[in-house]
Amino acid sequence: MSKELFKTVILKTLPILTGYIVLGIGFGILLEKAGYHVGWAVLMALSIYSGTMQYVGVDLLTSGASLITTAVVTLMVNARYMFYGVATIDRFKTAGMRKYYMIFGLTDETYALLCSSTPPKSVSRHTFDFLITLFDQLYWVIGCILGVLIGAAMTIDSTGVEFVMTALFVTIFVDQWRESREHLPAVIGVVISVVCLILFGADRFLIPTMIFITLLLTLIRPILRRRHGEPSVETMKEEGTEESVHLESTSERKEERT
């Protein structure tokens, strides 16, 4: 890895580093206070890698929840990742073996960062995406380990530490707003989120929100393309450019393999 690439990835993931270290420490402290050592923190950070689910997982472990209960809760908490997966199918499909880890490591913050970041000219998009995903998880693992060690060494009141994730979301949203020339998708996301929160309540608004946002953005996508002068899929087919796009992605895949 070149110094330029390393520096770029560090700078891009700096907000994630700050949030994940602090939030990971909070999780580690809770886990240690529940009677679990650092090995459990590493295992959960490497295998589950979902901040919300890991916090919930502490309660599931201490309450002796059944496997069925754990599976249902996990599905409900992490259902939003299905929408991220759909949005990145085309982006990851030419990434080779790396795509399996990139799919696994697709957290809320990583997804937002991938959508708003541009790789250096000398680096392929897939390599850049892979490194961002890897560094983000590394931050989370380090935070979880530090939390267990800190919790074992001293008594700390961790009330309110979960708000770090909310603050991180706001920071990423503001950064995307400033860098993007098109604000309509962001406005739609905020409006639909507020409406669904009012209609469905705080415990059940997330999935309806993601469904409505996905449907509405899919409907207005042709409008956004025309607004920014991008060719539609139909135009690409008529002009034969779709084949050239396919050839470019194939060439990139061959280049990465070599």
FIKOLZA-1660 file (N, C-alpha, C; in steps of 0.1 Angstrom, whole numbers, plus 5000, padded with zeros to 4 digits):
% residues 258
   i   px   py   pz ch aa at
   1 5008 4988 5000  A  M  N
   1 5000 5000 5000  A  M CA
   1 5009 5012 5000  A  M  C
   2 5006 5022 4991  A  S  N
   2 5014 5034 4990  A  S CA
   2 5011 5043 5001  A  S  C
   3 5020 5053 5004  A  K  N
   3 5017 5063 5014  A  K CA
   3 5005 5071 5011  A  K  C
   4 5004 5075 4998  A  E  N
   4 4993 5083 4994  A  E CA
   4 4979 5076 4996  A  E  C
   5 4979 5063 4993  A  L  N
   5 4966 5056 4995  A  L CA
   5 4964 5054 5010  A  L  C
   6 4974 5051 5018  A  F  N
   6 4972 5050 5032  A  F CA
   6 4967 5063 5038  A  F  C
   7 4973 5074 5034  A  K  N
   7 4969 5087 5039  A  K CA
   7 4954 5090 5035  A  K  C
   8 4951 5087 5023  A  T  N
   8 4937 5090 5018  A  T CA
   8 4927 5082 5026  A  T  C
   9 4930 5069 5028  A  V  N
   9 4920 5060 5035  A  V CA
   9 4919 5065 5050  A  V  C
  10 4930 5068 5056  A  I  N
  10 4929 5073 5070  A  I CA
  10 4921 5086 5071  A  I  C
  11 4924 5095 5062  A  L  N
  11 4916 5108 5063  A  L CA
  11 4901 5106 5060  A  L  C
  12 4898 5097 5050  A  K  N
  12 4884 5095 5047  A  K CA
  12 4877 5088 5059  A  K  C
  13 4884 5079 5066  A  T  N
  13 4878 5071 5076  A  T CA
  13 4879 5077 5090  A  T  C
  14 4885 5089 5091  A  L  N
  14 4887 5096 5104  A  L CA
  14 4875 5097 5112  A  L  C
  15 4864 5102 5106  A  P  N
  15 4851 5103 5114  A  P CA
  15 4847 5089 5119  A  P  C
  16 4849 5079 5111  A  I  N
  16 4845 5065 5116  A  I CA
  16 4854 5061 5127  A  I  C
  17 4867 5064 5126  A  L  N
  17 4877 5061 5136  A  L CA
  17 4872 5066 5150  A  L  C
  18 4869 5079 5150  A  T  N
  18 4865 5086 5162  A  T CA
  18 4852 5079 5168  A  T  C
  19 4842 5077 5160  A  G  N
  19 4830 5072 5165  A  G CA
  19 4831 5057 5169  A  G  C
  20 4838 5049 5161  A  Y  N
  20 4839 5035 5164  A  Y CA
  20 4847 5032 5176  A  Y  C
  21 4858 5040 5178  A  I  N
  21 4866 5038 5190  A  I CA
  21 4858 5041 5203  A  I  C
  22 4851 5052 5203  A  V  N
  22 4843 5056 5214  A  V CA
  22 4832 5046 5217  A  V  C
  23 4824 5043 5206  A  L  N
  23 4813 5034 5208  A  L CA
  23 4817 5020 5211  A  L  C
  24 4829 5016 5205  A  G  N
  24 4834 5003 5208  A  G CA
  24 4838 5002 5222  A  G  C
  25 4844 5012 5228  A  I  N
  25 4848 5013 5242  A  I CA
  25 4835 5011 5250  A  I  C
  26 4825 5018 5247  A  G  N
  26 4812 5017 5254  A  G CA
  26 4807 5002 5254  A  G  C
  27 4807 4996 5243  A  F  N
  27 4803 4982 5242  A  F CA
  27 4812 4973 5250  A  F  C
  28 4825 4975 5250  A  G  N
  28 4835 4967 5257  A  G CA
  28 4832 4968 5272  A  G  C
  29 4830 4980 5277  A  I  N
  29 4827 4982 5291  A  I CA
  29 4814 4975 5295  A  I  C
  30 4804 4976 5287  A  L  N
  30 4791 4969 5291  A  L CA
  30 4794 4954 5291  A  L  C
  31 4801 4949 5281  A  L  N
  31 4804 4934 5280  A  L CA
  31 4812 4930 5292  A  L  C
  32 4822 4937 5296  A  E  N
  32 4830 4934 5308  A  E CA
  32 4822 4934 5321  A  E  C
  33 4814 4944 5322  A  K  N
  33 4805 4945 5334  A  K CA
  33 4795 4933 5335  A  K  C
  34 4792 4927 5323  A  A  N
  34 4783 4916 5323  A  A CA
  34 4791 4903 5326  A  A  C
  35 4804 4904 5327  A  G  N
  35 4812 4892 5331  A  G CA
  35 4819 4885 5320  A  G  C
  36 4821 4891 5309  A  Y  N
  36 4827 4885 5297  A  Y CA
  36 4841 4891 5295  A  Y  C
  37 4851 4883 5291  A  H  N
  37 4864 4888 5290  A  H CA
  37 4867 4893 5276  A  H  C
  38 4879 4897 5273  A  V  N
  38 4883 4903 5261  A  V CA
  38 4881 4894 5249  A  V  C
  39 4883 4881 5251  A  G  N
  39 4881 4872 5240  A  G CA
  39 4867 4872 5234  A  G  C
  40 4857 4874 5242  A  W  N
  40 4843 4876 5237  A  W CA
  40 4842 4889 5229  A  W  C
  41 4848 4899 5233  A  A  N
  41 4848 4912 5226  A  A CA
  41 4853 4910 5212  A  A  C
  42 4865 4904 5211  A  V  N
  42 4871 4902 5198  A  V CA
  42 4863 4893 5189  A  V  C
  43 4857 4882 5195  A  L  N
  43 4849 4873 5187  A  L CA
  43 4836 4880 5182  A  L  C
  44 4830 4888 5190  A  M  N
  44 4818 4895 5186  A  M CA
  44 4821 4906 5176  A  M  C
  45 4832 4913 5178  A  A  N
  45 4836 4923 5168  A  A CA
  45 4839 4918 5155  A  A  C
  46 4845 4906 5154  A  L  N
  46 4849 4900 5141  A  L CA
  46 4838 4893 5134  A  L  C
  47 4829 4887 5142  A  S  N
  47 4818 4879 5136  A  S CA
  47 4805 4886 5134  A  S  C
  48 4801 4893 5144  A  I  N
  48 4788 4900 5144  A  I CA
  48 4790 4914 5136  A  I  C
  49 4799 4921 5141  A  Y  N
  49 4803 4934 5135  A  Y CA
  49 4791 4943 5132  A  Y  C
  50 4783 4945 5142  A  S  N
  50 4771 4954 5141  A  S CA
  50 4770 4960 5155  A  S  C
  51 4772 4973 5155  A  G  N
  51 4772 4980 5168  A  G CA
  51 4759 4978 5176  A  G  C
  52 4748 4980 5169  A  T  N
  52 4735 4979 5175  A  T CA
  52 4733 4965 5180  A  T  C
  53 4736 4955 5172  A  M  N
  53 4733 4941 5176  A  M CA
  53 4743 4937 5187  A  M  C
  54 4755 4942 5187  A  Q  N
  54 4764 4938 5198  A  Q CA
  54 4760 4944 5211  A  Q  C
  55 4754 4956 5211  A  Y  N
  55 4749 4961 5224  A  Y CA
  55 4737 4953 5228  A  Y  C
  56 4728 4950 5219  A  V  N
  56 4716 4941 5222  A  V CA
  56 4721 4927 5226  A  V  C
  57 4732 4923 5220  A  G  N
  57 4738 4909 5223  A  G CA
  57 4742 4908 5237  A  G  C
  58 4746 4919 5244  A  V  N
  58 4750 4918 5258  A  V CA
  58 4738 4914 5266  A  V  C
  59 4727 4920 5263  A  D  N
  59 4714 4917 5271  A  D CA
  59 4710 4903 5268  A  D  C
  60 4711 4898 5255  A  L  N
  60 4707 4885 5252  A  L CA
  60 4716 4875 5259  A  L  C
  61 4729 4877 5260  A  L  N
  61 4738 4868 5267  A  L CA
  61 4735 4867 5282  A  L  C
  62 4733 4879 5288  A  T  N
  62 4730 4879 5302  A  T CA
  62 4716 4874 5306  A  T  C
  63 4707 4875 5297  A  S  N
  63 4693 4870 5300  A  S CA
  63 4691 4855 5296  A  S  C
  64 4701 4849 5290  A  G  N
  64 4700 4835 5286  A  G CA
  64 4690 4833 5275  A  G  C
  65 4689 4842 5265  A  A  N
  65 4679 4841 5255  A  A CA
  65 4682 4828 5246  A  A  C
  66 4671 4823 5241  A  S  N
  66 4672 4811 5232  A  S CA
  66 4678 4815 5219  A  S  C
  67 4682 4804 5211  A  L  N
  67 4687 4807 5197  A  L CA
  67 4677 4813 5188  A  L  C
  68 4664 4808 5190  A  I  N
  68 4653 4813 5181  A  I CA
  68 4651 4828 5184  A  I  C
  69 4651 4832 5197  A  T  N
  69 4649 4846 5201  A  T CA
  69 4660 4854 5195  A  T  C
  70 4672 4849 5197  A  T  N
  70 4684 4856 5192  A  T CA
  70 4683 4858 5177  A  T  C
  71 4679 4848 5170  A  A  N
  71 4679 4849 5155  A  A CA
  71 4668 4859 5151  A  A  C
  72 4657 4859 5157  A  V  N
  72 4646 4868 5153  A  V CA
  72 4650 4883 5156  A  V  C
  73 4656 4885 5168  A  V  N
  73 4660 4898 5172  A  V CA
  73 4671 4903 5162  A  V  C
  74 4680 4895 5159  A  T  N
  74 4691 4898 5150  A  T CA
  74 4685 4902 5136  A  T  C
  75 4676 4895 5131  A  L  N
  75 4669 4898 5118  A  L CA
  75 4662 4911 5118  A  L  C
  76 4655 4914 5129  A  M  N
  76 4648 4927 5130  A  M CA
  76 4658 4938 5131  A  M  C
  77 4668 4937 5139  A  V  N
  77 4678 4948 5141  A  V CA
  77 4686 4951 5129  A  V  C
  78 4690 4940 5121  A  N  N
  78 4698 4942 5110  A  N CA
  78 4691 4941 5096  A  N  C
  79 4678 4942 5096  A  A  N
  79 4671 4941 5084  A  A CA
  79 4674 4952 5074  A  A  C
  80 4678 4964 5079  A  R  N
  80 4682 4975 5070  A  R CA
  80 4693 4972 5061  A  R  C
  81 4702 4962 5065  A  Y  N
  81 4713 4959 5056  A  Y CA
  81 4709 4953 5043  A  Y  C
  82 4697 4948 5042  A  M  N
  82 4692 4942 5029  A  M CA
  82 4692 4953 5019  A  M  C
  83 4688 4965 5023  A  F  N
  83 4687 4976 5013  A  F CA
  83 4701 4981 5009  A  F  C
  84 4710 4981 5018  A  Y  N
  84 4724 4984 5014  A  Y CA
  84 4729 4974 5004  A  Y  C
  85 4726 4961 5006  A  G  N
  85 4731 4951 4998  A  G CA
  85 4725 4952 4983  A  G  C
  86 4712 4955 4982  A  V  N
  86 4706 4958 4969  A  V CA
  86 4713 4969 4962  A  V  C
  87 4716 4980 4970  A  A  N
  87 4722 4992 4964  A  A CA
  87 4736 4990 4959  A  A  C
  88 4743 4979 4964  A  T  N
  88 4757 4977 4960  A  T CA
  88 4759 4965 4952  A  T  C
  89 4749 4959 4947  A  I  N
  89 4751 4947 4938  A  I CA
  89 4760 4949 4926  A  I  C
  90 4756 4960 4919  A  D  N
  90 4764 4963 4907  A  D CA
  90 4778 4967 4910  A  D  C
  91 4779 4974 4922  A  R  N
  91 4792 4980 4926  A  R CA
  91 4802 4969 4930  A  R  C
  92 4797 4958 4936  A  F  N
  92 4806 4948 4942  A  F CA
  92 4808 4936 4933  A  F  C
  93 4800 4934 4923  A  K  N
  93 4799 4922 4916  A  K CA
  93 4812 4919 4908  A  K  C
  94 4820 4929 4905  A  T  N
  94 4832 4927 4897  A  T CA
  94 4845 4928 4906  A  T  C
  95 4843 4927 4919  A  A  N
  95 4854 4929 4929  A  A CA
  95 4861 4916 4932  A  A  C
  96 4858 4905 4926  A  G  N
  96 4865 4892 4928  A  G CA
  96 4862 4887 4942  A  G  C
  97 4871 4880 4948  A  M  N
  97 4869 4874 4961  A  M CA
  97 4868 4884 4972  A  M  C
  98 4872 4896 4970  A  R  N
  98 4871 4907 4980  A  R CA
  98 4857 4911 4982  A  R  C
  99 4848 4908 4973  A  K  N
  99 4834 4912 4975  A  K CA
  99 4827 4906 4986  A  K  C
 100 4831 4893 4990  A  Y  N
 100 4825 4886 5001  A  Y CA
 100 4828 4893 5014  A  Y  C
 101 4840 4898 5016  A  Y  N
 101 4843 4905 5028  A  Y CA
 101 4836 4919 5028  A  Y  C
 102 4836 4925 5016  A  M  N
 102 4830 4939 5015  A  M CA
 102 4815 4938 5018  A  M  C
 103 4809 4927 5014  A  I  N
 103 4794 4925 5017  A  I CA
 103 4793 4924 5032  A  I  C
 104 4801 4915 5038  A  F  N
 104 4800 4913 5053  A  F CA
 104 4803 4926 5061  A  F  C
 105 4812 4934 5056  A  G  N
 105 4816 4946 5064  A  G CA
 105 4808 4958 5061  A  G  C
 106 4797 4957 5054  A  L  N
 106 4789 4969 5050  A  L CA
 106 4781 4974 5061  A  L  C
 107 4786 4982 5070  A  T  N
 107 4779 4988 5081  A  T CA
 107 4772 5001 5076  A  T  C
 108 4764 5008 5084  A  D  N
 108 4758 5020 5080  A  D CA
 108 4768 5031 5077  A  D  C
 109 4778 5032 5085  A  E  N
 109 4789 5043 5083  A  E CA
 109 4797 5040 5071  A  E  C
 110 4801 5027 5069  A  T  N
 110 4809 5023 5058  A  T CA
 110 4802 5025 5045  A  T  C
 111 4789 5022 5045  A  Y  N
 111 4781 5024 5033  A  Y CA
 111 4780 5039 5029  A  Y  C
 112 4778 5047 5039  A  A  N
 112 4777 5062 5037  A  A CA
 112 4790 5067 5032  A  A  C
 113 4801 5062 5037  A  L  N
 113 4814 5066 5033  A  L CA
 113 4818 5062 5018  A  L  C
 114 4814 5049 5015  A  L  N
 114 4816 5045 5001  A  L CA
 114 4808 5053 4991  A  L  C
 115 4797 5057 4995  A  C  N
 115 4788 5065 4985  A  C CA
 115 4793 5079 4983  A  C  C
 116 4801 5084 4993  A  S  N
 116 4805 5098 4992  A  S CA
 116 4820 5100 4989  A  S  C
 117 4828 5089 4988  A  S  N
 117 4842 5090 4986  A  S CA
 117 4847 5086 4972  A  S  C
 118 4857 5093 4967  A  T  N
 118 4863 5090 4954  A  T CA
 118 4877 5085 4956  A  T  C
 119 4881 5074 4950  A  P  N
 119 4895 5069 4952  A  P CA
 119 4905 5077 4945  A  P  C
 120 4918 5077 4949  A  P  N
 120 4928 5083 4941  A  P CA
 120 4929 5078 4927  A  P  C
 121 4934 5086 4918  A  K  N
 121 4934 5082 4904  A  K CA
 121 4941 5069 4901  A  K  C
 122 4952 5067 4908  A  S  N
 122 4960 5055 4906  A  S CA
 122 4955 5042 4912  A  S  C
 123 4943 5043 4919  A  V  N
 123 4938 5032 4927  A  V CA
 123 4924 5028 4921  A  V  C
 124 4922 5015 4920  A  S  N
 124 4909 5010 4915  A  S CA
 124 4898 5012 4926  A  S  C
 125 4886 5014 4921  A  R  N
 125 4875 5016 4931  A  R CA
 125 4873 5004 4940  A  R  C
 126 4875 4992 4936  A  H  N
 126 4873 4980 4944  A  H CA
 126 4884 4980 4955  A  H  C
 127 4896 4983 4952  A  T  N
 127 4907 4983 4962  A  T CA
 127 4904 4994 4972  A  T  C
 128 4900 5005 4968  A  F  N
 128 4897 5016 4977  A  F CA
 128 4885 5012 4987  A  F  C
 129 4874 5006 4981  A  D  N
 129 4863 5002 4989  A  D CA
 129 4867 4991 4999  A  D  C
 130 4875 4982 4995  A  F  N
 130 4880 4971 5003  A  F CA
 130 4888 4977 5015  A  F  C
 131 4897 4986 5013  A  L  N
 131 4905 4991 5023  A  L CA
 131 4897 5000 5033  A  L  C
 132 4887 5007 5028  A  I  N
 132 4878 5015 5037  A  I CA
 132 4871 5005 5046  A  I  C
 133 4865 4995 5041  A  T  N
 133 4858 4985 5048  A  T CA
 133 4867 4978 5059  A  T  C
 134 4879 4975 5055  A  L  N
 134 4888 4968 5064  A  L CA
 134 4892 4977 5075  A  L  C
 135 4896 4990 5072  A  F  N
 135 4900 4999 5083  A  F CA
 135 4889 5002 5092  A  F  C
 136 4877 5003 5087  A  D  N
 136 4865 5006 5096  A  D CA
 136 4863 4995 5106  A  D  C
 137 4864 4982 5102  A  Q  N
 137 4862 4971 5111  A  Q CA
 137 4874 4971 5121  A  Q  C
 138 4886 4974 5116  A  L  N
 138 4898 4974 5125  A  L CA
 138 4896 4984 5136  A  L  C
 139 4890 4996 5133  A  Y  N
 139 4887 5006 5144  A  Y CA
 139 4878 5000 5154  A  Y  C
 140 4867 4993 5149  A  W  N
 140 4857 4988 5158  A  W CA
 140 4863 4977 5167  A  W  C
 141 4871 4968 5162  A  V  N
 141 4877 4958 5170  A  V CA
 141 4886 4964 5181  A  V  C
 142 4894 4974 5177  A  I  N
 142 4903 4981 5187  A  I CA
 142 4895 4987 5198  A  I  C
 143 4884 4994 5194  A  G  N
 143 4875 5000 5204  A  G CA
 143 4869 4990 5214  A  G  C
 144 4865 4979 5208  A  C  N
 144 4859 4969 5217  A  C CA
 144 4869 4963 5227  A  C  C
 145 4881 4961 5222  A  I  N
 145 4892 4956 5231  A  I CA
 145 4895 4966 5242  A  I  C
 146 4897 4978 5238  A  L  N
 146 4900 4989 5247  A  L CA
 146 4889 4990 5258  A  L  C
 147 4876 4989 5254  A  G  N
 147 4865 4990 5263  A  G CA
 147 4865 4979 5274  A  G  C
 148 4868 4967 5270  A  V  N
 148 4869 4956 5280  A  V CA
 148 4881 4959 5290  A  V  C
 149 4892 4963 5284  A  L  N
 149 4904 4965 5293  A  L CA
 149 4901 4977 5302  A  L  C
 150 4895 4988 5297  A  I  N
 150 4892 4999 5306  A  I CA
 150 4881 4995 5316  A  I  C
 151 4871 4988 5312  A  G  N
 151 4861 4984 5322  A  G CA
 151 4866 4975 5333  A  G  C
 152 4876 4967 5329  A  A  N
 152 4883 4958 5340  A  A CA
 152 4892 4966 5349  A  A  C
 153 4897 4978 5344  A  A  N
 153 4906 4985 5352  A  A CA
 153 4900 4996 5361  A  A  C
 154 4888 5001 5357  A  M  N
 154 4882 5011 5365  A  M CA
 154 4867 5011 5364  A  M  C
 155 4860 5018 5373  A  T  N
 155 4846 5020 5373  A  T CA
 155 4842 5032 5365  A  T  C
 156 4834 5030 5354  A  I  N
 156 4830 5041 5346  A  I CA
 156 4815 5041 5343  A  I  C
 157 4809 5052 5344  A  D  N
 157 4794 5054 5341  A  D CA
 157 4793 5056 5326  A  D  C
 158 4788 5046 5319  A  S  N
 158 4787 5047 5304  A  S CA
 158 4773 5052 5299  A  S  C
 159 4765 5058 5308  A  T  N
 159 4752 5062 5304  A  T CA
 159 4753 5073 5293  A  T  C
 160 4746 5071 5282  A  G  N
 160 4746 5080 5271  A  G CA
 160 4756 5078 5260  A  G  C
 161 4765 5068 5262  A  V  N
 161 4775 5066 5252  A  V CA
 161 4770 5062 5239  A  V  C
 162 4758 5056 5238  A  E  N
 162 4752 5052 5226  A  E CA
 162 4749 5064 5216  A  E  C
 163 4749 5076 5222  A  F  N
 163 4746 5088 5214  A  F CA
 163 4757 5091 5204  A  F  C
 164 4769 5085 5206  A  V  N
 164 4780 5087 5197  A  V CA
 164 4776 5083 5183  A  V  C
 165 4769 5072 5182  A  M  N
 165 4765 5067 5168  A  M CA
 165 4756 5077 5161  A  M  C
 166 4747 5083 5169  A  T  N
 166 4738 5093 5163  A  T CA
 166 4746 5105 5158  A  T  C
 167 4756 5110 5167  A  A  N
 167 4764 5121 5163  A  A CA
 167 4772 5118 5150  A  A  C
 168 4777 5105 5149  A  L  N
 168 4784 5101 5138  A  L CA
 168 4776 5101 5125  A  L  C
 169 4763 5097 5126  A  F  N
 169 4754 5097 5115  A  F CA
 169 4752 5112 5110  A  F  C
 170 4750 5121 5119  A  V  N
 170 4748 5135 5116  A  V CA
 170 4760 5141 5109  A  V  C
 171 4772 5137 5114  A  T  N
 171 4785 5142 5108  A  T CA
 171 4786 5138 5093  A  T  C
 172 4783 5125 5091  A  I  N
 172 4784 5119 5077  A  I CA
 172 4774 5126 5068  A  I  C
 173 4762 5128 5074  A  F  N
 173 4751 5134 5066  A  F CA
 173 4755 5148 5061  A  F  C
 174 4760 5156 5071  A  V  N
 174 4764 5170 5068  A  V CA
 174 4776 5170 5057  A  V  C
 175 4785 5161 5059  A  D  N
 175 4796 5160 5049  A  D CA
 175 4791 5156 5035  A  D  C
 176 4782 5147 5034  A  Q  N
 176 4776 5143 5021  A  Q CA
 176 4768 5155 5015  A  Q  C
 177 4761 5162 5024  A  W  N
 177 4753 5173 5019  A  W CA
 177 4762 5184 5013  A  W  C
 178 4774 5186 5019  A  R  N
 178 4783 5197 5014  A  R CA
 178 4790 5193 5002  A  R  C
 179 4793 5180 5000  A  E  N
 179 4800 5175 4988  A  E CA
 179 4791 5172 4976  A  E  C
 180 4778 5169 4979  A  S  N
 180 4770 5165 4968  A  S CA
 180 4763 5178 4961  A  S  C
 181 4762 5177 4948  A  R  N
 181 4755 5188 4941  A  R CA
 181 4740 5186 4940  A  R  C
 182 4735 5174 4944  A  E  N
 182 4721 5170 4943  A  E CA
 182 4716 5167 4957  A  E  C
 183 4707 5175 4963  A  H  N
 183 4702 5174 4976  A  H CA
 183 4689 5168 4977  A  H  C
 184 4682 5165 4966  A  L  N
 184 4668 5160 4966  A  L CA
 184 4668 5146 4973  A  L  C
 185 4677 5137 4971  A  P  N
 185 4676 5124 4978  A  P CA
 185 4677 5125 4993  A  P  C
 186 4686 5134 4997  A  A  N
 186 4688 5136 5012  A  A CA
 186 4675 5142 5018  A  A  C
 187 4669 5152 5011  A  V  N
 187 4656 5158 5016  A  V CA
 187 4645 5147 5017  A  V  C
 188 4644 5139 5006  A  I  N
 188 4635 5128 5006  A  I CA
 188 4637 5119 5018  A  I  C
 189 4649 5115 5020  A  G  N
 189 4652 5106 5031  A  G CA
 189 4648 5112 5045  A  G  C
 190 4651 5125 5047  A  V  N
 190 4647 5131 5060  A  V CA
 190 4632 5132 5061  A  V  C
 191 4625 5136 5051  A  V  N
 191 4611 5138 5052  A  V CA
 191 4604 5125 5054  A  V  C
 192 4608 5114 5047  A  I  N
 192 4601 5101 5048  A  I CA
 192 4604 5096 5062  A  I  C
 193 4616 5098 5067  A  S  N
 193 4620 5093 5080  A  S CA
 193 4611 5099 5091  A  S  C
 194 4609 5112 5090  A  V  N
 194 4601 5119 5100  A  V CA
 194 4586 5114 5099  A  V  C
 195 4581 5113 5087  A  V  N
 195 4567 5109 5085  A  V CA
 195 4565 5095 5091  A  V  C
 196 4574 5086 5088  A  C  N
 196 4573 5072 5092  A  C CA
 196 4575 5071 5107  A  C  C
 197 4583 5080 5113  A  L  N
 197 4585 5080 5128  A  L CA
 197 4572 5084 5134  A  L  C
 198 4565 5093 5129  A  I  N
 198 4552 5098 5134  A  I CA
 198 4542 5087 5133  A  I  C
 199 4541 5081 5121  A  L  N
 199 4531 5071 5118  A  L CA
 199 4533 5057 5125  A  L  C
 200 4545 5053 5125  A  F  N
 200 4548 5039 5130  A  F CA
 200 4554 5038 5144  A  F  C
 201 4559 5049 5149  A  G  N
 201 4566 5049 5162  A  G CA
 201 4581 5046 5161  A  G  C
 202 4588 5049 5172  A  A  N
 202 4602 5048 5172  A  A CA
 202 4607 5033 5171  A  A  C
 203 4599 5024 5175  A  D  N
 203 4603 5010 5175  A  D CA
 203 4601 5003 5162  A  D  C
 204 4592 5009 5153  A  R  N
 204 4589 5001 5141  A  R CA
 204 4590 5010 5128  A  R  C
 205 4596 5021 5129  A  F  N
 205 4596 5030 5117  A  F CA
 205 4607 5027 5107  A  F  C
 206 4618 5020 5111  A  L  N
 206 4630 5019 5103  A  L CA
 206 4627 5011 5090  A  L  C
 207 4621 4999 5090  A  I  N
 207 4619 4991 5078  A  I CA
 207 4609 4998 5069  A  I  C
 208 4598 5004 5073  A  P  N
 208 4589 5011 5064  A  P CA
 208 4596 5023 5058  A  P  C
 209 4605 5030 5065  A  T  N
 209 4612 5041 5060  A  T CA
 209 4621 5037 5049  A  T  C
 210 4629 5026 5051  A  M  N
 210 4638 5021 5040  A  M CA
 210 4631 5017 5028  A  M  C
 211 4619 5011 5030  A  I  N
 211 4611 5006 5018  A  I CA
 211 4606 5018 5010  A  I  C
 212 4600 5028 5017  A  F  N
 212 4595 5040 5010  A  F CA
 212 4606 5048 5003  A  F  C
 213 4617 5049 5010  A  I  N
 213 4629 5057 5004  A  I CA
 213 4633 5050 4991  A  I  C
 214 4635 5037 4992  A  T  N
 214 4640 5029 4981  A  T CA
 214 4630 5030 4969  A  T  C
 215 4617 5029 4971  A  L  N
 215 4607 5030 4961  A  L CA
 215 4607 5044 4954  A  L  C
 216 4607 5054 4963  A  L  N
 216 4606 5068 4957  A  L CA
 216 4619 5072 4950  A  L  C
 217 4631 5068 4955  A  L  N
 217 4643 5071 4948  A  L CA
 217 4644 5064 4935  A  L  C
 218 4639 5051 4934  A  T  N
 218 4638 5044 4922  A  T CA
 218 4629 5051 4911  A  T  C
 219 4618 5056 4916  A  L  N
 219 4609 5063 4907  A  L CA
 219 4615 5076 4901  A  L  C
 220 4622 5083 4910  A  I  N
 220 4627 5096 4905  A  I CA
 220 4641 5095 4899  A  I  C
 221 4647 5083 4898  A  R  N
 221 4660 5082 4893  A  R CA
 221 4661 5087 4879  A  R  C
 222 4652 5084 4870  A  P  N
 222 4653 5090 4856  A  P CA
 222 4653 5105 4856  A  P  C
 223 4645 5111 4865  A  I  N
 223 4645 5126 4866  A  I CA
 223 4658 5131 4870  A  I  C
 224 4665 5125 4880  A  L  N
 224 4678 5129 4884  A  L CA
 224 4688 5127 4873  A  L  C
 225 4687 5117 4866  A  R  N
 225 4697 5114 4855  A  R CA
 225 4695 5125 4844  A  R  C
 226 4683 5129 4841  A  R  N
 226 4681 5139 4831  A  R CA
 226 4686 5153 4836  A  R  C
 227 4683 5155 4849  A  R  N
 227 4687 5168 4854  A  R CA
 227 4702 5170 4854  A  R  C
 228 4710 5160 4855  A  H  N
 228 4724 5161 4855  A  H CA
 228 4731 5156 4842  A  H  C
 229 4722 5154 4832  A  G  N
 229 4727 5151 4818  A  G CA
 229 4733 5137 4817  A  G  C
 230 4729 5128 4826  A  E  N
 230 4734 5114 4825  A  E CA
 230 4724 5106 4816  A  E  C
 231 4730 5097 4807  A  P  N
 231 4721 5090 4798  A  P CA
 231 4713 5079 4806  A  P  C
 232 4701 5077 4801  A  S  N
 232 4693 5066 4807  A  S CA
 232 4697 5053 4802  A  S  C
 233 4692 5042 4809  A  V  N
 233 4695 5029 4804  A  V CA
 233 4691 5026 4790  A  V  C
 234 4679 5032 4787  A  E  N
 234 4674 5029 4773  A  E CA
 234 4683 5036 4763  A  E  C
 235 4688 5048 4766  A  T  N
 235 4696 5055 4757  A  T CA
 235 4710 5048 4755  A  T  C
 236 4715 5042 4766  A  M  N
 236 4727 5035 4766  A  M CA
 236 4726 5023 4756  A  M  C
 237 4714 5016 4757  A  K  N
 237 4712 5005 4749  A  K CA
 237 4711 5008 4734  A  K  C
 238 4704 5020 4731  A  E  N
 238 4703 5024 4717  A  E CA
 238 4716 5028 4711  A  E  C
 239 4725 5034 4719  A  E  N
 239 4737 5039 4714  A  E CA
 239 4748 5029 4715  A  E  C
 240 4745 5018 4721  A  G  N
 240 4755 5007 4722  A  G CA
 240 4766 5010 4733  A  G  C
 241 4763 5019 4742  A  T  N
 241 4773 5023 4752  A  T CA
 241 4773 5013 4763  A  T  C
 242 4762 5006 4765  A  E  N
 242 4761 4996 4776  A  E CA
 242 4771 4985 4774  A  E  C
 243 4774 4981 4762  A  E  N
 243 4784 4971 4759  A  E CA
 243 4798 4976 4763  A  E  C
 244 4800 4989 4760  A  S  N
 244 4813 4995 4763  A  S CA
 244 4815 4995 4778  A  S  C
 245 4804 4998 4785  A  V  N
 245 4805 4998 4800  A  V CA
 245 4809 4985 4805  A  V  C
 246 4802 4974 4799  A  H  N
 246 4805 4961 4803  A  H CA
 246 4820 4957 4800  A  H  C
 247 4825 4961 4789  A  L  N
 247 4839 4958 4785  A  L CA
 247 4848 4965 4794  A  L  C
 248 4845 4978 4799  A  E  N
 248 4854 4985 4808  A  E CA
 248 4854 4978 4821  A  E  C
 249 4843 4973 4826  A  S  N
 249 4843 4966 4839  A  S CA
 249 4850 4953 4838  A  S  C
 250 4849 4946 4826  A  T  N
 250 4857 4933 4825  A  T CA
 250 4872 4936 4824  A  T  C
 251 4875 4947 4818  A  S  N
 251 4890 4951 4817  A  S CA
 251 4895 4954 4831  A  S  C
 252 4887 4961 4839  A  E  N
 252 4891 4964 4853  A  E CA
 252 4893 4952 4861  A  E  C
 253 4884 4942 4859  A  R  N
 253 4885 4930 4867  A  R CA
 253 4898 4922 4863  A  R  C
 254 4901 4921 4850  A  K  N
 254 4913 4915 4846  A  K CA
 254 4925 4922 4851  A  K  C
 255 4925 4935 4851  A  E  N
 255 4936 4943 4856  A  E CA
 255 4939 4940 4871  A  E  C
 256 4928 4939 4879  A  E  N
 256 4929 4937 4893  A  E CA
 256 4935 4923 4896  A  E  C
 257 4931 4913 4888  A  R  N
 257 4936 4900 4890  A  R CA
 257 4951 4899 4888  A  R  C
 258 4956 4907 4878  A  T  N
 258 4970 4907 4875  A  T CA
 258 4978 4915 4885  A  T  C
% end
